[in-house]
Amino acid sequence: QVQLVESGGGLVQAGGSLRLSCAASGLAFSSNPMGWFRQAPGKEREFVGGISWSMSSTYYSDSVKGRFTISRDNAKNTLYLQMNTLKPEDTAVYYCAAKRRYGTSWGVQKSAEFVPYWGQGTQVTVSS
């Protein structure tokens, strides 16, 4: 059974930083494209960033490009999202996402509709 457990969310002032982690189990982590999504109240879940299974490619939404960095440690089965220069509009529940083994690149498909595995989410609140 696939389990994705996020941690690291919290309350931070605008301009601050947070680092999210996602501990994965039940899948061949090093073979799965991994990503982060977020969902604010009243809005749809949106793609934030993704990383290929080989770690050779990363992808970001325009709203976070240059501020957020996604990375993974395949030896620890852990995905990370370093978030810098946070803004109030970054406030949302952040979800860890895993595609199927050797799944379609995030560069081709970023829709949440095609993500089979999700974490429970962690709240990030940025105050102004």
Secondary structure, DSSP 4 states (H G I P E B T S, - for coil): --EEEEE--EEEETT--EEEEEEEESS-GGGS-EEEEEE-TTS--EEEEEE-TTSS-EEE-TTTTTTEEEEEETTTTEEEEEE-S--GGG-EEEEEEEPSTT---TTT---GGG--EE---EEEEEE-
